Amino acid sequence: MRTMFQSVRRLVFPTATALFLSLLLAGCASTPSRLTQAALAGDTATLDDLLKSGAAEINTPATFEIAQPACPGQKTITPLQAAACAGQESAIRGLLARKADIDLATGTGQTPLMLAMTNGRDAAARLLVDSGARLETADATGNTPLLLAASKGDRAFAEYLLKKGASPMAQNKAGGTALLLSTDVGLSKTLAALGADPLALTIEGDSGLHLAAKLGNAQTALFFLEHGVDVSLRNRSGATALTLARVSAGGSAAATVRATVAARRRAASPEIAGRAATPVDPERARNRAEVAAVIEEWIGRSLREEITVADRAARAGRSGEALELYTATLAKAADTGGTVESDLRVKIVQYAASLPQPPGIPEKAREHLVRSAYLLKKGQDIGLVENEITAALRLAPWWAEGYFNLGQLQAEQGKFDAAERNLNLFIKAAPTDTRVQAAQDKIYENRMAREEDEKFRGMQGRWVDGQGRGYATTINGNKILIRADSGLAFTLTQKNGILDGSVEGGSYPGGHQCTIPAQMHPVTGKLTSDARSITLEYLWSQYKTSFHCVNMAGIPSNCCLLCDEVCDAVTVSGNDRINMQLSPAR
């Protein structure tokens, strides 16, 4: 029994002590702090008691070392702000009855109404509105309660605010309006009916369509398209809404393939696997892909209508007008890519060829052709030549030979998708041209080059030599960069399986206080056809050192116990021929 009593006493005493200390600290707390704590807890009795003597401090904020769970992110808050955060309606009524400032904002400009909205306290927010909270007060970013509700997609509360007199024209500091920020299409329609401008732009030049693309909201994207937003509009960063949707959703099919290949490499290589890729939210990517599909369908429908108008001009024999209309439509189709663009290019080439007098090359387009020939003659970057040919085709899309030339230039640069697309376009557009077979052969070569390139890029990762020593391999264009765990660095260029480059090693401490110098030597080697084995050969110098000893006075002497060694020279004693073979680490 005695043991049990002692055990109970040990358990009860700390609890009683903690309660005593809690009461003591509460008693020592400032009136604003006690008021705020009571408001957070909805303790109206304590609030009433404290306000009998401390009513003057009702709007004085309390500061806490950490934000209170009921009011995330807020360390300094007034009692009313706290009650709004926590959704304590009785406390809100009591505080307002005692003349608490209903619109007093936090340091970030959030009023009690905004705090209630931010924390999902709908009933408390409505109570504050009904009690006279100002609806046009903005926070530090310029957002009014209506803008906050619209950005959250809270249609019911946004419409309630509108009925209470909130302005649908309010704009935040970034130029966003409730209509631009709305994520609910029903609310978007309501705001437009009240006069909000669906064609408005933010300070960064984003339209509502741009913002819908960023958010992945297909319904609001369609709303803005239907209300006249120009699908080709670019923001200040130069991006269209379709560009944003595609990038956010993972880009084109080619980009998806590249991402898949990269994922396989990470799985196959411990070193690459250790570098985690940026996580992608699958749902967000899917939503943005839906936006891209909506925009592409809209563009496609619009383009088909414009092509129909051009077709009428062509049938009526107005060839100049028809070509002008086709070319203007093609400029819009270029942003979408896909079959609409390629089919239209084929149509233009074939229509031009069918005319009794096929159109020539406009002078401005001819200037680009001359520039491309000059760049080729001077051996300039082939990418610059490609740019000139592309510019010429923009002005004269009926120039069939241009697609053949462009495809070959792109194939030379390893732009496999673009090369095959333009060569195929040439074959379809000019099936009787004498170069059709050459174009088809180039496609076959292009596919083989793609296979070789994929094998080459698949080398990136962890490799080992015959002794199991590790090497990290990275690929950059046609260059292979290999860094040995020992510190050696190989910089190699690959062409048709032949490797050429250099190996470099840094200086390091040698014996007798000497420093062995850094080395750099030529390297030759071979890469097997399956890109799964690398053979390298190079010379590596061996060094010897010479030294003398000095005594404690710095005078040369025999090497005694207390003497220091002084390096005299480091000289090459010989060169070793190194032959090594690397293979992927398992």
C-alpha positions as CSV (number, residue, x, y, z in Angstrom):
1,M,0.0,0.0,0.0
2,R,2.8,2.4,0.9
3,T,4.5,1.7,-2.5
4,M,1.2,2.4,-4.3
5,F,0.7,5.7,-2.5
6,Q,4.3,6.8,-3.3
7,S,3.7,5.9,-7.0
8,V,0.4,7.9,-7.1
9,R,2.1,10.8,-5.5
10,R,4.9,10.8,-8.0
11,L,2.3,10.9,-10.8
12,V,0.0,13.5,-9.4
13,F,2.6,16.0,-8.1
14,P,4.1,16.9,-11.6
15,T,0.5,17.4,-13.0
16,A,-0.5,19.7,-10.1
17,T,2.8,21.6,-10.5
18,A,2.2,22.1,-14.2
19,L,-1.3,23.3,-13.6
20,F,-0.1,25.7,-10.9
21,L,2.7,27.0,-13.3
22,S,0.1,27.4,-16.1
23,L,-2.2,29.4,-13.9
24,L,0.7,31.5,-12.7
25,L,1.9,32.2,-16.2
26,A,-1.6,33.0,-17.4
27,G,-1.9,35.5,-14.5
28,C,1.3,37.1,-15.5
29,A,0.4,37.3,-19.2
30,S,-0.5,40.7,-20.6
31,T,-4.1,41.7,-21.1
32,P,-3.9,41.7,-24.9
33,S,-2.3,38.2,-24.8
34,R,-5.0,36.9,-22.5
35,L,-7.8,38.5,-24.6
36,T,-6.4,36.9,-27.7
37,Q,-6.0,33.5,-26.2
38,A,-9.6,33.7,-24.9
39,A,-10.8,34.8,-28.4
40,L,-9.0,31.8,-30.0
41,A,-10.7,29.5,-27.6
42,G,-14.0,31.1,-27.9
43,D,-14.1,31.7,-24.2
44,T,-16.7,34.5,-24.0
45,A,-16.9,34.5,-20.2
46,T,-13.2,35.3,-19.9
47,L,-13.4,37.8,-22.7
48,D,-16.3,39.6,-20.9
49,D,-14.4,39.5,-17.6
50,L,-11.2,40.9,-19.1
51,L,-13.0,43.6,-21.1
52,K,-14.6,45.0,-18.0
53,S,-11.2,46.4,-17.0
54,G,-9.2,46.2,-20.2
55,A,-11.6,47.4,-22.9
56,A,-9.0,50.0,-24.0
57,E,-6.7,47.2,-25.1
58,I,-9.3,45.4,-27.2
59,N,-7.5,46.4,-30.5
60,T,-4.0,45.9,-29.1
61,P,-2.3,42.9,-30.9
62,A,-0.6,40.2,-28.9
63,T,2.7,38.7,-30.1
64,F,3.5,35.0,-29.7
65,E,6.8,33.3,-30.3
66,I,5.1,30.8,-32.6
67,A,2.0,31.1,-34.7
68,Q,-1.1,29.7,-33.0
69,P,-2.5,26.5,-34.6
70,A,-5.9,28.1,-35.1
71,C,-4.3,31.0,-37.0
72,P,-1.5,29.7,-39.1
73,G,1.2,32.2,-40.1
74,Q,0.2,34.8,-37.7
75,K,2.4,35.6,-34.7
76,T,1.0,39.1,-34.0
77,I,-2.8,39.3,-33.9
78,T,-5.6,41.2,-32.2
79,P,-8.4,39.4,-30.3
80,L,-10.9,40.0,-33.2
81,Q,-8.4,38.7,-35.8
82,A,-7.8,35.6,-33.6
83,A,-11.5,35.0,-33.3
84,A,-12.0,35.3,-37.0
85,C,-9.1,32.9,-37.7
86,A,-10.6,30.3,-35.4
87,G,-14.2,30.9,-36.5
88,Q,-15.4,31.8,-33.0
89,E,-18.7,33.5,-33.9
90,S,-19.8,34.2,-30.3
91,A,-16.4,35.8,-29.5
92,I,-16.7,37.9,-32.7
93,R,-20.1,39.2,-31.7
94,G,-18.9,40.0,-28.2
95,L,-15.7,41.8,-29.4
96,L,-17.7,43.8,-32.0
97,A,-20.2,44.8,-29.3
98,R,-17.2,46.2,-27.3
99,K,-16.1,48.3,-30.3
100,A,-13.3,46.0,-31.7
101,D,-12.0,47.5,-35.0
102,I,-13.7,45.2,-37.6
103,D,-11.2,46.3,-40.4
104,L,-8.0,46.4,-38.4
105,A,-5.4,44.5,-40.5
106,T,-2.4,42.4,-39.7
107,G,1.1,43.3,-40.8
108,T,0.4,41.6,-44.2
109,G,-2.7,43.6,-44.6
110,Q,-5.2,40.9,-43.8
111,T,-8.4,42.0,-42.1
112,P,-10.5,39.8,-39.8
113,L,-12.7,39.1,-42.8
114,M,-9.7,37.9,-44.9
115,L,-8.4,35.8,-42.1
116,A,-11.7,34.1,-41.7
117,M,-11.8,33.4,-45.5
118,T,-8.3,32.2,-45.7
119,N,-8.9,29.7,-42.9
120,G,-12.2,28.4,-44.3
121,R,-14.4,30.0,-41.7
122,D,-17.3,30.8,-43.9
123,A,-19.9,31.4,-41.2
124,A,-17.5,33.8,-39.4
125,A,-16.7,35.6,-42.7
126,R,-20.4,36.1,-43.4
127,L,-21.0,37.4,-39.9
128,L,-18.2,40.0,-40.4
129,V,-19.7,41.1,-43.7
130,D,-23.1,41.4,-42.2
131,S,-21.6,43.4,-39.3
132,G,-20.2,46.0,-41.7
133,A,-16.7,44.8,-42.7
134,R,-15.4,46.9,-45.6
135,L,-15.3,44.9,-48.9
136,E,-12.8,47.0,-50.8
137,T,-10.0,46.8,-48.3
138,A,-7.0,45.1,-49.9
139,D,-4.2,43.1,-48.4
140,A,-0.5,43.7,-49.0
141,T,-0.7,42.3,-52.6
142,G,-3.8,44.3,-53.4
143,N,-6.3,41.4,-53.1
144,T,-9.8,42.3,-51.9
145,P,-12.0,39.7,-50.3
146,L,-13.7,39.2,-53.7
147,L,-10.4,38.5,-55.4
148,L,-9.5,36.0,-52.7
149,A,-12.8,34.2,-53.1
150,A,-12.5,34.2,-56.9
151,S,-8.9,32.8,-56.8
152,K,-10.1,30.0,-54.5
153,G,-13.0,29.2,-56.7
154,D,-15.5,29.9,-53.9
155,R,-18.4,30.8,-56.1
156,A,-21.0,30.9,-53.4
157,F,-19.1,33.3,-51.2
158,A,-17.9,35.5,-54.1
159,E,-21.6,35.9,-55.3
160,Y,-22.6,36.7,-51.7
161,L,-19.9,39.4,-51.6
162,L,-21.1,40.8,-55.0
163,K,-24.7,41.0,-53.6
164,K,-23.3,42.9,-50.6
165,G,-21.8,45.4,-52.9
166,A,-18.2,44.2,-53.6
167,S,-16.9,45.7,-56.8
168,P,-16.3,43.2,-59.7
169,M,-13.8,45.7,-61.2
170,A,-11.3,45.6,-58.3
171,Q,-7.7,44.9,-59.3
172,N,-4.7,43.8,-57.3
173,K,-1.2,45.1,-57.6
174,A,-0.3,42.5,-60.3
175,G,-3.2,43.7,-62.4
176,G,-5.4,40.6,-61.6
177,T,-9.1,41.1,-61.4
178,A,-11.7,38.7,-59.9
179,L,-12.6,37.6,-63.5
180,L,-9.0,36.9,-64.4
181,L,-8.3,35.0,-61.2
182,S,-11.6,33.1,-61.1
183,T,-11.3,29.3,-61.2
184,D,-15.0,28.7,-61.4
185,V,-16.6,29.2,-64.8
186,G,-20.0,29.9,-63.3
187,L,-18.5,32.8,-61.3
188,S,-16.6,34.0,-64.5
189,K,-19.9,34.3,-66.3
190,T,-21.5,36.2,-63.4
191,L,-18.6,38.6,-63.3
192,A,-18.6,39.2,-67.1
193,A,-22.4,39.9,-66.9
194,L,-21.7,42.5,-64.2
195,G,-19.2,44.3,-66.6
196,A,-15.9,42.8,-65.7
197,D,-13.6,42.8,-68.8
198,P,-12.6,39.3,-70.1
199,L,-10.0,40.9,-72.3
200,A,-8.1,42.6,-69.5
201,L,-4.4,41.8,-69.0
202,T,-2.2,41.6,-65.9
203,I,0.9,43.7,-65.5
204,E,2.9,40.8,-66.9
205,G,0.7,40.7,-70.0
206,D,-1.1,37.5,-69.0
207,S,-4.7,37.2,-70.3
208,G,-7.3,35.2,-68.5
209,L,-6.4,32.4,-71.0
210,H,-2.8,32.5,-69.9
211,L,-3.8,32.2,-66.3
212,A,-6.2,29.4,-67.0
213,A,-3.3,27.6,-68.8
214,K,-1.0,28.0,-65.8
215,L,-3.7,26.7,-63.4
216,G,-4.8,23.9,-65.7
217,N,-8.4,25.0,-65.8
218,A,-9.9,23.9,-69.1
219,Q,-13.4,25.3,-68.4
220,T,-12.2,28.9,-67.8
221,A,-9.8,28.6,-70.7
222,L,-12.8,27.9,-73.0
223,F,-14.7,30.7,-71.4
224,F,-12.0,33.2,-72.3
225,L,-11.7,31.9,-75.8
226,E,-15.5,32.2,-76.3
227,H,-15.2,35.8,-75.0
228,G,-12.7,36.9,-77.6
229,V,-9.3,36.5,-76.0
230,D,-6.7,36.3,-78.8
231,V,-5.2,32.8,-78.7
232,S,-2.0,34.1,-80.3
233,L,-1.5,36.8,-77.7
234,R,1.9,36.6,-76.0
235,N,2.7,37.8,-72.5
236,R,5.7,39.9,-71.6
237,S,7.8,36.7,-71.5
238,G,6.8,36.0,-75.1
239,A,4.7,32.9,-74.2
240,T,1.2,32.1,-75.6
241,A,-1.3,30.4,-73.5
242,L,-0.8,27.2,-75.6
243,T,2.9,27.4,-74.9
244,L,2.3,27.6,-71.2
245,A,-0.2,24.7,-71.2
246,R,2.2,22.5,-73.2
247,V,5.3,23.2,-71.1
248,S,3.4,22.8,-67.9
249,A,1.9,19.5,-69.1
250,G,5.2,18.1,-70.2
251,G,5.6,19.5,-73.7
252,S,5.4,17.8,-77.0
253,A,5.3,14.1,-77.7
254,A,9.0,14.3,-78.5
255,A,9.7,15.9,-75.1
256,T,7.7,13.1,-73.5
257,V,9.8,10.5,-75.3
258,R,13.0,12.3,-74.1
259,A,11.7,12.3,-70.5
260,T,11.0,8.5,-70.8
261,V,14.5,7.8,-72.0
262,A,15.9,10.0,-69.2
263,A,13.9,8.0,-66.7
264,R,15.2,4.7,-68.0
265,R,18.7,6.0,-67.8
266,R,18.2,7.1,-64.2
267,A,16.9,3.6,-63.4
268,A,19.9,2.0,-65.1
269,S,22.5,4.2,-63.5
270,P,23.1,4.4,-59.7
271,E,24.7,7.8,-60.1
272,I,22.0,9.4,-62.2
273,A,19.3,7.7,-60.1
274,G,20.8,9.5,-57.1
275,R,20.1,12.9,-58.8
276,A,16.3,13.0,-58.3
277,A,14.3,14.6,-61.1
278,T,12.0,17.5,-60.3
279,P,8.8,15.9,-59.2
280,V,5.8,16.4,-61.5
281,D,2.3,16.5,-60.2
282,P,0.4,14.0,-62.5
283,E,-3.0,15.6,-61.9
284,R,-1.7,19.1,-62.6
285,A,0.0,17.9,-65.7
286,R,-3.2,16.2,-66.9
287,N,-5.2,19.3,-66.2
288,R,-2.8,21.4,-68.2
289,A,-2.9,18.9,-71.0
290,E,-6.7,19.3,-71.1
291,V,-6.2,23.1,-71.4
292,A,-3.8,22.5,-74.3
293,A,-6.3,20.2,-76.0
294,V,-9.0,22.9,-75.6
295,I,-6.8,25.6,-77.1
296,E,-5.6,23.4,-80.0
297,E,-9.2,22.4,-80.9
298,W,-10.2,26.1,-80.8
299,I,-7.3,27.1,-83.0
300,G,-7.9,24.1,-85.4
301,R,-11.6,25.1,-85.8
302,S,-10.6,28.7,-86.5
303,L,-7.9,27.8,-88.9
304,R,-10.3,25.5,-90.8
305,E,-12.7,28.3,-91.2
306,E,-10.0,30.6,-92.6
307,I,-8.8,27.9,-94.9
308,T,-12.3,27.5,-96.3
309,V,-12.3,31.3,-97.1
310,A,-9.0,30.9,-98.9
311,D,-10.3,27.8,-100.8
312,R,-13.2,29.9,-102.1
313,A,-10.8,32.5,-103.4
314,A,-8.8,29.7,-105.1
315,R,-11.8,28.2,-106.7
316,A,-12.8,31.7,-107.9
317,G,-9.5,32.0,-109.7
318,R,-8.2,34.8,-107.4
319,S,-4.8,33.1,-106.9
320,G,-3.0,36.1,-105.4
321,E,-5.7,36.6,-102.8
322,A,-5.8,32.8,-102.1
323,L,-2.1,32.6,-101.6
324,E,-2.2,35.6,-99.3
325,L,-5.0,34.1,-97.2
326,Y,-3.2,30.7,-97.1
327,T,0.0,32.3,-96.0
328,A,-1.7,34.4,-93.3
329,T,-3.5,31.3,-91.9
330,L,-0.2,29.3,-92.0
331,A,1.4,32.0,-89.7
332,K,-1.2,31.2,-87.1
333,A,-1.0,27.5,-87.6
334,A,2.7,27.6,-87.0
335,D,2.1,28.1,-83.3
336,T,0.1,24.9,-83.1
337,G,2.2,22.5,-85.2
338,G,0.7,19.1,-85.8
339,T,-1.3,18.1,-88.9
340,V,-3.1,21.4,-89.4
341,E,0.1,23.1,-90.2
342,S,1.7,20.4,-92.3
343,D,-1.5,19.7,-94.3
344,L,-1.8,23.4,-95.0
345,R,1.8,23.6,-96.2
346,V,1.2,20.7,-98.6
347,K,-2.0,22.4,-99.8
348,I,-0.1,25.6,-100.5
349,V,2.8,23.9,-102.4
350,Q,0.4,21.9,-104.5
351,Y,-1.9,24.8,-105.2
352,A,1.0,27.0,-106.3
353,A,2.3,24.3,-108.6
354,S,-1.1,23.9,-110.2
355,L,-1.3,27.5,-111.3
356,P,-0.6,28.3,-115.0
357,Q,2.1,30.7,-113.7
358,P,3.4,29.4,-110.4
359,P,4.4,32.2,-108.1
360,G,8.0,33.2,-107.8
361,I,10.1,33.8,-104.7
362,P,9.4,37.3,-103.2
363,E,12.4,39.6,-103.1
364,K,12.6,39.5,-99.3
365,A,12.6,35.7,-99.3
366,R,15.3,35.7,-102.0
367,E,17.4,37.9,-99.7
368,H,17.3,35.1,-97.0
369,L,18.3,32.5,-99.7
370,V,21.3,34.6,-100.7
371,R,22.3,35.0,-97.0
372,S,22.0,31.2,-96.5
373,A,24.2,30.5,-99.5
374,Y,26.8,33.0,-98.3
375,L,26.8,31.4,-94.8
376,L,27.3,28.0,-96.3
377,K,30.2,29.2,-98.5
378,K,31.9,30.8,-95.5
379,G,31.5,27.7,-93.5
380,Q,29.4,29.4,-90.8
381,D,27.3,27.6,-88.2
382,I,24.8,25.4,-90.0
383,G,22.1,26.6,-87.5
384,L,22.4,30.1,-89.0
385,V,21.8,28.7,-92.4
386,E,18.7,26.8,-91.1
387,N,17.4,30.1,-89.7
388,E,17.7,31.8,-93.1
389,I,15.9,29.0,-94.9
390,T,13.1,29.0,-92.3
391,A,12.7,32.8,-92.8
392,A,12.5,32.4,-96.6
393,L,9.8,29.7,-96.2
394,R,7.8,31.9,-93.9
395,L,7.5,34.4,-96.7
396,A,7.2,31.9,-99.6
397,P,5.6,28.7,-98.1
398,W,5.0,27.4,-101.7
399,W,8.8,27.0,-102.3
400,A,8.9,23.1,-102.3
401,E,12.7,22.8,-102.5
402,G,13.0,24.8,-99.3
403,Y,11.5,21.9,-97.3
404,F,13.9,19.5,-98.8
405,N,16.9,21.8,-98.0
406,L,15.6,22.5,-94.5
407,G,15.1,18.8,-93.7
408,Q,18.7,18.1,-94.7
409,L,20.1,20.9,-92.6
410,Q,18.1,19.7,-89.6
411,A,19.3,16.1,-90.1
412,E,22.9,17.3,-90.1
413,Q,22.3,19.0,-86.7
414,G,20.6,15.9,-85.2
415,K,17.2,17.6,-85.1
416,F,15.6,14.2,-86.0
417,D,11.9,15.0,-85.5
418,A,12.0,18.3,-87.4
419,A,14.1,16.8,-90.2
420,E,11.8,13.9,-90.9
421,R,8.8,16.2,-90.7
422,N,10.1,18.5,-93.4
423,L,11.4,15.8,-95.6
424,N,8.0,14.0,-95.5
425,L,6.3,17.3,-96.2
426,F,8.4,17.7,-99.3
427,I,7.6,14.2,-100.5
428,K,3.8,14.8,-100.0
429,A,3.8,18.3,-101.5
430,A,5.9,17.5,-104.5
431,P,5.6,13.8,-105.3
432,T,6.8,14.1,-108.9
433,D,10.0,16.0,-108.0
434,T,13.2,14.3,-109.0
435,R,14.5,14.6,-105.5
436,V,11.8,12.6,-103.8
437,Q,13.9,9.5,-103.6
438,A,16.8,11.4,-102.2
439,A,14.4,12.8,-99.5
440,Q,13.2,9.3,-98.7
441,D,16.8,8.0,-98.4
442,K,17.6,10.9,-96.1
443,I,14.7,9.9,-93.9
444,Y,16.2,6.4,-93.6
445,E,19.6,7.9,-92.8
446,N,18.0,10.2,-90.3
447,R,16.4,7.3,-88.5
448,M,19.7,5.4,-88.4
449,A,21.4,8.5,-87.0
450,R,18.6,8.8,-84.3
451,E,19.3,5.2,-83.2
452,E,23.0,5.9,-83.0
453,D,22.4,9.1,-81.1
454,E,20.1,7.4,-78.6
455,K,22.8,4.7,-78.0
456,F,25.4,7.4,-77.6
457,R,23.3,9.4,-75.1
458,G,22.5,6.1,-73.3
459,M,26.1,6.0,-72.2
460,Q,25.6,8.7,-69.5
461,G,26.0,7.3,-66.1
462,R,28.4,5.2,-64.0
463,W,31.2,3.1,-65.6
464,V,34.0,1.0,-64.2
465,D,37.4,-0.2,-65.5
466,G,38.9,-3.7,-65.3
467,Q,40.0,-3.2,-61.7
468,G,36.5,-2.0,-60.6
469,R,37.5,1.7,-60.3
470,G,34.6,4.1,-60.9
471,Y,34.1,6.7,-63.5
472,A,31.2,9.2,-64.0
473,T,30.3,9.7,-67.7
474,T,28.2,12.6,-69.0
475,I,27.3,13.4,-72.6
476,N,27.2,16.9,-74.1
477,G,26.5,16.9,-77.8
478,N,29.1,14.7,-79.5
479,K,31.4,15.1,-76.5
480,I,32.0,12.5,-73.7
481,L,33.1,13.8,-70.4
482,I,34.5,11.1,-68.0
483,R,35.6,11.9,-64.5
484,A,37.4,9.2,-62.6
485,D,36.9,8.8,-58.8
486,S,40.7,9.2,-58.6
487,G,40.4,12.7,-60.0
488,L,41.4,12.2,-63.6
489,A,39.2,14.0,-66.1
490,F,38.8,12.8,-69.8
491,T,37.4,15.2,-72.4
492,L,36.6,13.2,-75.6
493,T,35.0,13.8,-79.0
494,Q,33.3,10.9,-80.7
495,K,33.0,10.5,-84.5
496,N,32.0,7.2,-86.1
497,G,33.2,5.3,-83.0
498,I,36.6,6.9,-82.9
499,L,37.5,8.9,-79.7
500,D,39.9,11.7,-79.5
501,G,40.7,14.2,-76.8
502,S,42.7,14.7,-73.6
503,V,43.1,13.5,-70.0
504,E,44.0,15.9,-67.2
505,G,45.0,15.3,-63.6
506,G,45.6,18.0,-60.9
507,S,48.7,18.5,-58.9
508,Y,49.1,16.7,-55.6
509,P,51.6,16.5,-52.6
510,G,54.5,14.2,-53.3
511,G,57.3,13.1,-51.0
512,H,59.9,15.3,-49.3
513,Q,57.7,18.4,-49.3
514,C,57.5,18.4,-53.1
515,T,54.4,19.0,-55.2
516,I,53.8,16.7,-58.2
517,P,52.6,19.0,-61.0
518,A,49.3,18.7,-62.9
519,Q,49.4,16.8,-66.2
520,M,47.5,16.9,-69.4
521,H,48.1,14.4,-72.2
522,P,46.4,13.4,-75.6
523,V,44.0,10.5,-75.5
524,T,42.8,8.2,-78.3
525,G,40.3,5.5,-78.2
526,K,37.4,3.6,-79.6
527,L,33.7,3.1,-78.8
528,T,32.0,-0.2,-79.7
529,S,29.0,-0.1,-82.1
530,D,26.6,-0.9,-79.2
531,A,28.1,2.0,-77.2
532,R,28.7,-0.4,-74.2
533,S,32.5,-0.4,-74.2
534,I,35.1,2.3,-74.3
535,T,38.8,1.7,-74.9
536,L,41.3,4.4,-74.1
537,E,45.0,4.8,-74.6
538,Y,47.3,7.6,-73.3
539,L,50.7,8.4,-71.7
540,W,51.1,9.2,-68.0
541,S,54.3,10.7,-66.6
542,Q,56.1,9.3,-63.5
543,Y,58.0,11.8,-61.4
544,K,61.0,11.6,-59.0
545,T,61.9,14.2,-56.4
546,S,65.2,15.4,-55.0
547,F,65.7,17.2,-51.7
548,H,68.0,18.3,-48.9
549,C,67.7,18.7,-45.1
550,V,68.2,21.8,-43.0
551,N,68.6,22.0,-39.2
552,M,66.6,24.1,-36.8
553,A,68.7,27.2,-37.8
554,G,67.9,26.6,-41.5
555,I,71.4,25.5,-42.3
556,P,71.9,22.5,-44.7
557,S,72.9,19.4,-42.7
558,N,72.6,15.7,-42.6
559,C,69.0,14.6,-42.2
560,C,68.9,14.4,-38.4
561,L,65.9,13.7,-36.2
562,L,65.0,17.3,-35.8
563,C,65.9,18.4,-39.3
564,D,63.4,19.5,-42.0
565,E,63.2,18.3,-45.6
566,V,63.4,20.9,-48.4
567,C,62.3,20.0,-51.9
568,D,64.9,20.7,-54.6
569,A,63.3,19.5,-57.8
570,V,60.6,17.4,-59.4
571,T,61.6,15.7,-62.6
572,V,60.1,13.2,-65.0
573,S,61.5,9.7,-64.5
574,G,59.5,8.0,-67.2
575,N,56.2,7.7,-69.1
576,D,53.8,4.8,-68.8
577,R,51.5,3.9,-71.7
578,I,48.1,3.3,-70.2
579,N,45.6,1.1,-71.9
580,M,42.2,0.8,-70.2
581,Q,38.7,-0.5,-71.0
582,L,35.6,0.9,-69.5
583,S,32.2,-0.8,-69.3
584,P,28.8,0.3,-67.7
585,A,28.6,-0.4,-64.0
586,R,26.1,-3.1,-63.1
